[in-house]
Amino acid sequence: MPRFLAALASGLLFGLGLTVSGMINPAKVLGFLDLAGAWDPSLAFVMAAAIPVAAAGFAVARHRPAPLCAPAFSGPARTGVDSRLVIGAMLFGIGWGLVGYCPGPAVASLAFGGWQAAVFVAAMLAGMGAFRVLDRATTPRPRAA
Amino acid sequence: MENFTPVPAAIGGALIGLSAALLWITNGRIAGISGILGGASGNDLGWRLTFLAGLVAAPLLYAVAAGAPAVAIQAGPATLVVAGLLVGFGTRLGGGCTSGHGVCGLARLSRRSVVATSLFMAAAAATVFLTRHVAGG
């Protein structure tokens, strides 16, 4: 139960951060990505504030054998730069630039983004599902959890 | 730069950083939204669903206190579908999005995340340049 409460609090903080910073609004995100237009550097300030706070959290956890409410830390499994990382990041970037939505703001804005947000999130989930099917079909060994 | 809002941006960013720190210290999980959404499997749904519930609920609570946040989307249905598919597939193939690579990965000084963040930022800026200044005008 404490585990779920902590996850809920974390989700609330994340959604509040996206809302307060204005990143829940695709038009504002596109303003950051539009270097040749009326450039809005706000997104850089969001990241510049988020990264050191997150880094402090990771530093605190480094001295602990396990998380407070779970049996073990589940960090990213893959290491090293490979073609999946490169191609995936570029496909994501193209989609992000087309609408101004990355996954967090798309989900967070579901109550305010009308049918457009719903269509985008549905397509995004379909894209994730398509990856899952393709990944299972092309990977011979069982995937590590 | 008439729309530049550095103070709310930094406050919101700090809240996002706090969220990532909290989820790692308590659950041992990376606060990457694409991973939380796309990595769900049968025995691992609880914390993902509660996190996502908080993510959707927070803007609603904010709206009660301070008014509805602006969410302006200009894309048409076809663009929304193509972009959604690219974001969903690309973030899973690349192992993360703006939160997983851009915030958590950079905070952990991951080389993968530095490469991924540089690439998706560059690809997104190039896409905006092409659609706004070359094709659309």
Boltz contact constraints between the chains, C-beta under 6 A:
constraints:
  - contact:
      token1: [A, 3]
      token2: [B, 27]
      max_distance: 6.0
  - contact:
      token1: [A, 3]
      token2: [B, 47]
      max_distance: 6.0
  - contact:
      token1: [A, 4]
      token2: [B, 46]
      max_distance: 6.0
  - contact:
      token1: [A, 4]
      token2: [B, 47]
      max_distance: 6.0
  - contact:
      token1: [A, 4]
      token2: [B, 50]
      max_distance: 6.0
  - contact:
      token1: [A, 6]
      token2: [B, 26]
      max_distance: 6.0
  - contact:
      token1: [A, 7]
      token2: [B, 27]
      max_distance: 6.0
  - contact:
      token1: [A, 7]
      token2: [B, 47]
      max_distance: 6.0
  - contact:
      token1: [A, 7]
      token2: [B, 50]
      max_distance: 6.0
  - contact:
      token1: [A, 7]
      token2: [B, 51]
      max_distance: 6.0
  - contact:
      token1: [A, 8]
      token2: [B, 50]
      max_distance: 6.0
  - contact:
      token1: [A, 8]
      token2: [B, 54]
      max_distance: 6.0
  - contact:
      token1: [A, 10]
      token2: [B, 19]
      max_distance: 6.0
  - contact:
      token1: [A, 10]
      token2: [B, 22]
      max_distance: 6.0
  - contact:
      token1: [A, 10]
      token2: [B, 23]
      max_distance: 6.0
  - contact:
      token1: [A, 10]
      token2: [B, 51]
      max_distance: 6.0
  - contact:
      token1: [A, 11]
      token2: [B, 51]
      max_distance: 6.0
  - contact:
      token1: [A, 11]
      token2: [B, 54]
      max_distance: 6.0
  - contact:
      token1: [A, 11]
      token2: [B, 55]
      max_distance: 6.0
  - contact:
      token1: [A, 12]
      token2: [B, 54]
      max_distance: 6.0
  - contact:
      token1: [A, 12]
      token2: [B, 58]
      max_distance: 6.0
  - contact:
      token1: [A, 13]
      token2: [B, 15]
      max_distance: 6.0
  - contact:
      token1: [A, 13]
      token2: [B, 18]
      max_distance: 6.0
  - contact:
      token1: [A, 13]
      token2: [B, 19]
      max_distance: 6.0
  - contact:
      token1: [A, 14]
      token2: [B, 16]
      max_distance: 6.0
  - contact:
      token1: [A, 14]
      token2: [B, 19]
      max_distance: 6.0
  - contact:
      token1: [A, 14]
      token2: [B, 55]
      max_distance: 6.0
  - contact:
      token1: [A, 15]
      token2: [B, 55]
      max_distance: 6.0
  - contact:
      token1: [A, 15]
      token2: [B, 58]
      max_distance: 6.0
  - contact:
      token1: [A, 15]
      token2: [B, 59]
      max_distance: 6.0
  - contact:
      token1: [A, 16]
      token2: [B, 15]
      max_distance: 6.0
  - contact:
      token1: [A, 16]
      token2: [B, 58]
      max_distance: 6.0
  - contact:
      token1: [A, 17]
      token2: [B, 12]
      max_distance: 6.0
  - contact:
      token1: [A, 17]
      token2: [B, 15]
      max_distance: 6.0
  - contact:
      token1: [A, 17]
      token2: [B, 16]
      max_distance: 6.0
  - contact:
      token1: [A, 19]
      token2: [B, 59]
      max_distance: 6.0
  - contact:
      token1: [A, 19]
      token2: [B, 62]
      max_distance: 6.0
  - contact:
      token1: [A, 19]
      token2: [B, 69]
      max_distance: 6.0
  - contact:
      token1: [A, 20]
      token2: [B, 8]
      max_distance: 6.0
  - contact:
      token1: [A, 20]
      token2: [B, 11]
      max_distance: 6.0
  - contact:
      token1: [A, 20]
      token2: [B, 12]
      max_distance: 6.0
  - contact:
      token1: [A, 21]
      token2: [B, 8]
      max_distance: 6.0
  - contact:
      token1: [A, 21]
      token2: [B, 9]
      max_distance: 6.0
  - contact:
      token1: [A, 21]
      token2: [B, 12]
      max_distance: 6.0
  - contact:
      token1: [A, 21]
      token2: [B, 13]
      max_distance: 6.0
  - contact:
      token1: [A, 22]
      token2: [B, 5]
      max_distance: 6.0
  - contact:
      token1: [A, 24]
      token2: [B, 69]
      max_distance: 6.0
  - contact:
      token1: [A, 25]
      token2: [B, 70]
      max_distance: 6.0
  - contact:
      token1: [A, 25]
      token2: [B, 71]
      max_distance: 6.0
  - contact:
      token1: [A, 25]
      token2: [B, 72]
      max_distance: 6.0
  - contact:
      token1: [A, 26]
      token2: [B, 73]
      max_distance: 6.0
  - contact:
      token1: [A, 27]
      token2: [B, 72]
      max_distance: 6.0
  - contact:
      token1: [A, 31]
      token2: [B, 3]
      max_distance: 6.0
  - contact:
      token1: [A, 33]
      token2: [B, 124]
      max_distance: 6.0
  - contact:
      token1: [A, 33]
      token2: [B, 125]
      max_distance: 6.0
  - contact:
      token1: [A, 33]
      token2: [B, 128]
      max_distance: 6.0
  - contact:
      token1: [A, 34]
      token2: [B, 128]
      max_distance: 6.0
  - contact:
      token1: [A, 35]
      token2: [B, 125]
      max_distance: 6.0
  - contact:
      token1: [A, 36]
      token2: [B, 129]
      max_distance: 6.0
  - contact:
      token1: [A, 36]
      token2: [B, 133]
      max_distance: 6.0
  - contact:
      token1: [A, 40]
      token2: [B, 3]
      max_distance: 6.0
  - contact:
      token1: [A, 40]
      token2: [B, 4]
      max_distance: 6.0
  - contact:
      token1: [A, 41]
      token2: [B, 4]
      max_distance: 6.0
  - contact:
      token1: [A, 42]
      token2: [B, 4]
      max_distance: 6.0
  - contact:
      token1: [A, 42]
      token2: [B, 5]
      max_distance: 6.0
  - contact:
      token1: [A, 42]
      token2: [B, 9]
      max_distance: 6.0
  - contact:
      token1: [A, 45]
      token2: [B, 6]
      max_distance: 6.0
  - contact:
      token1: [A, 45]
      token2: [B, 9]
      max_distance: 6.0
  - contact:
      token1: [A, 45]
      token2: [B, 10]
      max_distance: 6.0
  - contact:
      token1: [A, 46]
      token2: [B, 9]
      max_distance: 6.0
  - contact:
      token1: [A, 46]
      token2: [B, 12]
      max_distance: 6.0
  - contact:
      token1: [A, 46]
      token2: [B, 13]
      max_distance: 6.0
  - contact:
      token1: [A, 49]
      token2: [B, 10]
      max_distance: 6.0
  - contact:
      token1: [A, 49]
      token2: [B, 13]
      max_distance: 6.0
  - contact:
      token1: [A, 49]
      token2: [B, 14]
      max_distance: 6.0
  - contact:
      token1: [A, 50]
      token2: [B, 13]
      max_distance: 6.0
  - contact:
      token1: [A, 50]
      token2: [B, 16]
      max_distance: 6.0
  - contact:
      token1: [A, 50]
      token2: [B, 17]
      max_distance: 6.0
  - contact:
      token1: [A, 50]
      token2: [B, 103]
      max_distance: 6.0
  - contact:
      token1: [A, 51]
      token2: [B, 106]
      max_distance: 6.0
  - contact:
      token1: [A, 51]
      token2: [B, 107]
      max_distance: 6.0
  - contact:
      token1: [A, 53]
      token2: [B, 14]
      max_distance: 6.0
  - contact:
      token1: [A, 53]
      token2: [B, 17]
      max_distance: 6.0
  - contact:
      token1: [A, 53]
      token2: [B, 18]
      max_distance: 6.0
  - contact:
      token1: [A, 54]
      token2: [B, 17]
      max_distance: 6.0
  - contact:
      token1: [A, 54]
      token2: [B, 20]
      max_distance: 6.0
  - contact:
      token1: [A, 54]
      token2: [B, 21]
      max_distance: 6.0
  - contact:
      token1: [A, 54]
      token2: [B, 103]
      max_distance: 6.0
  - contact:
      token1: [A, 54]
      token2: [B, 104]
      max_distance: 6.0
  - contact:
      token1: [A, 54]
      token2: [B, 107]
      max_distance: 6.0
  - contact:
      token1: [A, 55]
      token2: [B, 107]
      max_distance: 6.0
  - contact:
      token1: [A, 57]
      token2: [B, 21]
      max_distance: 6.0
  - contact:
      token1: [A, 57]
      token2: [B, 24]
      max_distance: 6.0
  - contact:
      token1: [A, 57]
      token2: [B, 25]
      max_distance: 6.0
  - contact:
      token1: [A, 58]
      token2: [B, 107]
      max_distance: 6.0
  - contact:
      token1: [A, 58]
      token2: [B, 108]
      max_distance: 6.0
  - contact:
      token1: [A, 61]
      token2: [B, 24]
      max_distance: 6.0
  - contact:
      token1: [A, 61]
      token2: [B, 25]
      max_distance: 6.0
  - contact:
      token1: [A, 67]
      token2: [B, 26]
      max_distance: 6.0
  - contact:
      token1: [A, 67]
      token2: [B, 27]
      max_distance: 6.0
  - contact:
      token1: [A, 67]
      token2: [B, 28]
      max_distance: 6.0
  - contact:
      token1: [A, 68]
      token2: [B, 26]
      max_distance: 6.0
  - contact:
      token1: [A, 69]
      token2: [B, 26]
      max_distance: 6.0
  - contact:
      token1: [A, 70]
      token2: [B, 27]
      max_distance: 6.0
  - contact:
      token1: [A, 70]
      token2: [B, 28]
      max_distance: 6.0
  - contact:
      token1: [A, 72]
      token2: [B, 28]
      max_distance: 6.0
  - contact:
      token1: [A, 73]
      token2: [B, 28]
      max_distance: 6.0
  - contact:
      token1: [A, 74]
      token2: [B, 28]
      max_distance: 6.0
  - contact:
      token1: [A, 74]
      token2: [B, 29]
      max_distance: 6.0
  - contact:
      token1: [A, 78]
      token2: [B, 95]
      max_distance: 6.0
  - contact:
      token1: [A, 81]
      token2: [B, 112]
      max_distance: 6.0
  - contact:
      token1: [A, 81]
      token2: [B, 115]
      max_distance: 6.0
  - contact:
      token1: [A, 84]
      token2: [B, 93]
      max_distance: 6.0
  - contact:
      token1: [A, 85]
      token2: [B, 94]
      max_distance: 6.0
  - contact:
      token1: [A, 85]
      token2: [B, 112]
      max_distance: 6.0
  - contact:
      token1: [A, 85]
      token2: [B, 116]
      max_distance: 6.0
  - contact:
      token1: [A, 88]
      token2: [B, 90]
      max_distance: 6.0
  - contact:
      token1: [A, 88]
      token2: [B, 93]
      max_distance: 6.0
  - contact:
      token1: [A, 88]
      token2: [B, 94]
      max_distance: 6.0
  - contact:
      token1: [A, 89]
      token2: [B, 94]
      max_distance: 6.0
  - contact:
      token1: [A, 89]
      token2: [B, 116]
      max_distance: 6.0
  - contact:
      token1: [A, 89]
      token2: [B, 119]
      max_distance: 6.0
  - contact:
      token1: [A, 89]
      token2: [B, 120]
      max_distance: 6.0
  - contact:
      token1: [A, 90]
      token2: [B, 119]
      max_distance: 6.0
  - contact:
      token1: [A, 90]
      token2: [B, 123]
      max_distance: 6.0
  - contact:
      token1: [A, 91]
      token2: [B, 86]
      max_distance: 6.0
  - contact:
      token1: [A, 91]
      token2: [B, 90]
      max_distance: 6.0
  - contact:
      token1: [A, 92]
      token2: [B, 87]
      max_distance: 6.0
  - contact:
      token1: [A, 92]
      token2: [B, 90]
      max_distance: 6.0
  - contact:
      token1: [A, 92]
      token2: [B, 91]
      max_distance: 6.0
  - contact:
      token1: [A, 92]
      token2: [B, 94]
      max_distance: 6.0
  - contact:
      token1: [A, 92]
      token2: [B, 120]
      max_distance: 6.0
  - contact:
      token1: [A, 93]
      token2: [B, 120]
      max_distance: 6.0
  - contact:
      token1: [A, 93]
      token2: [B, 123]
      max_distance: 6.0
  - contact:
      token1: [A, 93]
      token2: [B, 124]
      max_distance: 6.0
  - contact:
      token1: [A, 94]
      token2: [B, 86]
      max_distance: 6.0
  - contact:
      token1: [A, 94]
      token2: [B, 123]
      max_distance: 6.0
  - contact:
      token1: [A, 94]
      token2: [B, 127]
      max_distance: 6.0
  - contact:
      token1: [A, 95]
      token2: [B, 83]
      max_distance: 6.0
  - contact:
      token1: [A, 95]
      token2: [B, 86]
      max_distance: 6.0
  - contact:
      token1: [A, 95]
      token2: [B, 87]
      max_distance: 6.0
  - contact:
      token1: [A, 96]
      token2: [B, 124]
      max_distance: 6.0
  - contact:
      token1: [A, 97]
      token2: [B, 124]
      max_distance: 6.0
  - contact:
      token1: [A, 97]
      token2: [B, 127]
      max_distance: 6.0
  - contact:
      token1: [A, 97]
      token2: [B, 128]
      max_distance: 6.0
  - contact:
      token1: [A, 98]
      token2: [B, 79]
      max_distance: 6.0
  - contact:
      token1: [A, 98]
      token2: [B, 83]
      max_distance: 6.0
  - contact:
      token1: [A, 98]
      token2: [B, 127]
      max_distance: 6.0
  - contact:
      token1: [A, 99]
      token2: [B, 75]
      max_distance: 6.0
  - contact:
      token1: [A, 99]
      token2: [B, 83]
      max_distance: 6.0
  - contact:
      token1: [A, 102]
      token2: [B, 97]
      max_distance: 6.0
  - contact:
      token1: [A, 102]
      token2: [B, 98]
      max_distance: 6.0
  - contact:
      token1: [A, 103]
      token2: [B, 33]
      max_distance: 6.0
  - contact:
      token1: [A, 103]
      token2: [B, 34]
      max_distance: 6.0
  - contact:
      token1: [A, 103]
      token2: [B, 97]
      max_distance: 6.0
  - contact:
      token1: [A, 104]
      token2: [B, 33]
      max_distance: 6.0
  - contact:
      token1: [A, 104]
      token2: [B, 99]
      max_distance: 6.0
  - contact:
      token1: [A, 107]
      token2: [B, 55]
      max_distance: 6.0
  - contact:
      token1: [A, 108]
      token2: [B, 55]
      max_distance: 6.0
  - contact:
      token1: [A, 108]
      token2: [B, 59]
      max_distance: 6.0
  - contact:
      token1: [A, 109]
      token2: [B, 71]
      max_distance: 6.0
  - contact:
      token1: [A, 110]
      token2: [B, 56]
      max_distance: 6.0
  - contact:
      token1: [A, 111]
      token2: [B, 60]
      max_distance: 6.0
  - contact:
      token1: [A, 112]
      token2: [B, 68]
      max_distance: 6.0
  - contact:
      token1: [A, 112]
      token2: [B, 71]
      max_distance: 6.0
  - contact:
      token1: [A, 113]
      token2: [B, 71]
      max_distance: 6.0
  - contact:
      token1: [A, 113]
      token2: [B, 73]
      max_distance: 6.0
  - contact:
      token1: [A, 116]
      token2: [B, 73]
      max_distance: 6.0
  - contact:
      token1: [A, 116]
      token2: [B, 80]
      max_distance: 6.0
  - contact:
      token1: [A, 119]
      token2: [B, 80]
      max_distance: 6.0
  - contact:
      token1: [A, 120]
      token2: [B, 80]
      max_distance: 6.0
  - contact:
      token1: [A, 120]
      token2: [B, 84]
      max_distance: 6.0
  - contact:
      token1: [A, 123]
      token2: [B, 81]
      max_distance: 6.0
  - contact:
      token1: [A, 123]
      token2: [B, 84]
      max_distance: 6.0
  - contact:
      token1: [A, 123]
      token2: [B, 85]
      max_distance: 6.0
  - contact:
      token1: [A, 124]
      token2: [B, 84]
      max_distance: 6.0
  - contact:
      token1: [A, 124]
      token2: [B, 87]
      max_distance: 6.0
  - contact:
      token1: [A, 124]
      token2: [B, 88]
      max_distance: 6.0
  - contact:
      token1: [A, 127]
      token2: [B, 85]
      max_distance: 6.0
  - contact:
      token1: [A, 127]
      token2: [B, 88]
      max_distance: 6.0
  - contact:
      token1: [A, 127]
      token2: [B, 89]
      max_distance: 6.0
  - contact:
      token1: [A, 128]
      token2: [B, 38]
      max_distance: 6.0
  - contact:
      token1: [A, 128]
      token2: [B, 88]
      max_distance: 6.0
  - contact:
      token1: [A, 128]
      token2: [B, 92]
      max_distance: 6.0
  - contact:
      token1: [A, 130]
      token2: [B, 89]
      max_distance: 6.0
  - contact:
      token1: [A, 131]
      token2: [B, 89]
      max_distance: 6.0
  - contact:
      token1: [A, 131]
      token2: [B, 92]
      max_distance: 6.0
  - contact:
      token1: [A, 131]
      token2: [B, 93]
      max_distance: 6.0
